[in-house]
């Protein structure tokens, strides 16, 4: 990695090449803070997945009994999917932007 492109997790990179970056990273507050936010984010994804399951079941039952798709449930499902995506991007180090409620607002679902 170059100096202009730091590592995504902002972990300390030993510029003097002493061979001890792990010790620096273990002492780094930002490394442990990232772990805490990742644990919170993972718990929220698990909860969102459970809510998504209820939306799926309720949406299917709505379709079964009414013969039409519930537009409100469709929008909630779209928004929930975007939220889960934002969390996965954060958890896999593809972004440093923390998802709702740790940083970004709840994602909106635009009407189709």
N, C-alpha and C positions, 0 to 999 in steps of 0.2 A: 504494500500500500504506500502511496506517496503521501507527502505532508499535506497536499491539497485535498486529498481524498481520505479522511480518517476512517477507521473501522466503524461499521454501522452501530455497534453497541457502545461506542465511546470508551472502550476498555483502554487502559494505559498500554502504550507500546513503548518499550524501552529504546530510546533513541541512541543510547550509548552502546547498545548491543552487548550488554553484560550477561545476557542469557538468563535473566531473572524476571521476565515480564509477568510470570504467573504469581510471584510473590507480590508484585505491585498491584495486580488485578485483585488478588485476595484481600488486600488492604483498601482497595478503592471503594468509597461509599457509593459511587454511581453504579458499580457492578451489583452490589447487594440491593440497591434501590430498584434496579431493573428486575432483579429476581422477584422482589416483592410485587411489583406491578405486573409481572408475568403471571404470578400465582393468582392474583386478583382477577386478571383478565381471563385466565383459564377457567376459574370458577364461574365467571359471568357467561362464558361461552357454553359451559355445561348447563347452566340455568336457561339460557336462551334456546338451547337445543330441546330442552324439555318443553318450553313454551311453544316452540315450533312444532313439536309432536302433537300438542293439543290443537294447534291451528290446522294442521293437516287432517286430523281425525274429524274435527268439527266442520271443516270445509268440505270434506267428502260426504259427511252426513247431510250437510246443507244441500249439496248437489243431488244426493240420493232422494231426499224428500221434496225438494222444490223444483228440481230439473234445471237449475241455473247456478252459475258461479256467484258467490257472494263477493262483491267488489271491495267491500271494506276489509274482509279477511284477506283478500288478494293483496291489498296495499300493505296491510300489517305484515304479511308474509314477506313481501318484497323488502320492506324496511328492516325486518328481522334478519333476512338474508344478508343485506348490506352490512348490518352490525356484526354479524358473525364473520363476514369477510374481513372487515377492518380489524377485528381481534386476531384472526389468523395471520394477517399480514404483520401485525405487531409481534405476535408470538414467534414467528419464523424469521424475525430480524429483517423483514423487507421494508419496514418503515419505523421511524422513531416516534411518529405521532401516536400518542396514546388514545385509545378509543373511549367512548362514553363509559363511565362517568369520570374517567381519569384525565381527560383532556378535551377531546372533540365533543361536539354536541351529537345528540341522537341523529342517525341518518334519516333523511326524509325519503319518501317514495313518491315520485312524481306520477301523476295520473297518466294512464296509457291513452 
